Amino acid sequence: MKKGELTRRNIIRKSSAIFNKKGYMTTTMSDIIQETNIQKGGIYRHFKDKEQLMLESFHFATEIMQEHLKMSVSTHGNATDKLIAFVEAFLQLRSGKPIVGGCPIFNAAIEMDDLEGNTLLPSINEAMDTLIMWIMNIIEDGIKHQELKQSVEPYDTAIYIVSTLEGGLVLDRLKNDGQLTDVIINNLRQYIAMISN
């Protein structure tokens, strides 16, 4: 990999963490310069503006999160274990694994949802749809292989799991109480057991 490409990737990697933790609109170019140790001219040599850097940093953050979730789920054979692995891996975002600041999709959605014409919104929607579809696929596969009950609605169940996890991360951050994560895991484990055959 050429030096310029390495520098570009390094800027994206470091910026993604600061955007996710501090916010896309409140993060300044000064924050990015301080984090990357690269002057403004050096950053703008690789990105036409802050918006392009925000977009690429968001894609990087969501890819890191999705890879983490995929790796956690891929070691399991049946739908029940995959769903539980997904829940446990997702809630590791609380402790900054694999990226600091929590779920990059939720963080960006809350910040950008009322900013009309923002170029990040389509990517946020696409990332959330990917997350929901992925859980739906696990559920549909589980129904097909009779690991989950035939009465389970894949879309409704995926929405329930995602909204519980996202809401749980927010509540955990607000209360700063690690036990909340255990409550969420235990309740979702019970729910998954309830829909399993």
N, C-alpha and C positions, 0 to 999 in steps of 0.2 A: 504494500500500500504506500502511495506517495505521501510525502510529508504534508502537503496541503490537505489531502483527504483525512489524514490522521488528526490534523489540527481541527478540521471541520467537525469530525466525529467527537473530538474531545470537548468542543464548545457545546455541541448538542447534548452530550452526556451530562456535563456539569450544569448547563442551563435547565435541563429537564428537572433536575432535583430542586433547584431554587424556585422555578416556576410552580412546581407541584406543592412546595412547602409554603411559599410566600404569596403566591397568586400571580396570575398572568398579567393583570393590569397594574398591580402594585409593585411588581418587580421592575426595577429600572435598569437602564443600560449600565449605570454605575455598579449595580449589584452584580451584573454579569461580568463586567470587567474585573471586579474584585475577585469573583469566584474562579474565573478562567485564567486570570493573569495575562489577558490579551487586551490591548488597547482597542478603542472604538473602531479605528480605521481597519485594524486586523480582523475584527468581527464582521464589519461591513464588506470586507473583501470576499467573505464566504456567504453572506446573507444580504439580500437587497434591503431588508428592513427588519424591525423587531417582530412584525407580524409573521414573516417567513420563519424566523427563528422560533417563535412561539409554536407554530404549526408543526415544524419538524421535531421540536422538543416534546410536544404532546404525543406525536406518533412514536417516538422513541420510548417514552414512559409507558404507553399502553402496550407496546410490543414486549417490553421487559416484564410487565405484569402478566401478560398473556402467556409468555414462555414459562414463567414461574408456575402458573396455574396448570398449564399443559403437562409440565414435568411431574407435578404432584399427582395429577390424575392418571397419567399414563402407566403408572406402576400397578394399577388396580384393574381387575378383570370384570367385575360386575357393576351394575349401575348404582347400587346402594353404596358400595365402597367408593366409587368415583365421586358421587355427590358429597359424601362426607369428606373426602380428600379435598374437593373443591372448596367446601366451607372452611375447613381448617387452614388451607393455604391462603385463601382470600383474607381471612382475619389476621394473618401474619403481617398484613399491611399496617396494622396497629403499631407494631414494633419496628417499622421502617424496612421490612423485607418484602419485596426486593427493591422498593424505592421509598425514600422518606416522604412523609407528608400525607399518607393515606392513598385512597383510590384516585388515580389521575383522571378517570372518567367523571366521577362524581364531583371532584373539586372543580374541574373545568366547567361542568354543566351548571353548577350553582353560580359560578362567577359570570358565565357568559350567556345564560338563558334569556336575559332581558336586553342584551346588546344587539339590536337589530342590524342585520347585514354583516355580522362578525364572521370572518372566514373560518373560524375554528368550529362553529356550530355544526356544520355537516360532518366533520370528522368525529366530533363528540357523539353525535347520534349514531354514526356508523359503528363506533367502538362499543357503544352500549348495546346496539342490536347484535353485534358479534358475540358479546358476552351472553346475552339472553338466548340466542340461537344455539350456542354451544351447550348450554344447560338443557335446552329443549332436545337436542340431539341425543344427549346422554339418557334423558327420560324416555324418548321414543324408542331408543335401542333397548332400554330396560323393559319397556312394555312388550316389545316384539319378542324378547327372549324370556318373557314371563318372570322377570326379576322384580318388576313393579306391577301394581294392580292395573287391570285393564281400564278401570274407571278414572285413572289419573289423567288430568288435562295437562298436556306438556307445556303449553304456553302459560297458562295460569300458574302452574307450579314453578316454572322458571322465573316469572315475575315476582312471585311470593319470595322465593329464595334470594333473588338479587336485591329486592327492596329491603328485606330483613337484614341482609349483610351490609348494605350501604347505610341504612339507618342506624345499625348497630355501631358502625365505625364512627359516625357523627356523634352519637350519644356517648360513646367511649371517650372521644376527644373532649367533649364538653364536660363530662364528669371526671375525666382522668382516673377512671376506676377499672383496673385490669380484670376485675371479677365480672364485669359486664360481658367481656368476650367469652368467658366460660358459660355464662347464662345463655348467650346466643348460640354457641356451639351445642350445648346440651339440648336446648329447645329444638334446634334444627335437626339434631340427631334423632330426637323423638318423632319429629314430623316425618323424616325420611323412613324411619322404622315403620311408621303408620301406613305409608303408601307402598311399602315393600311387601312382596309375597313371602 
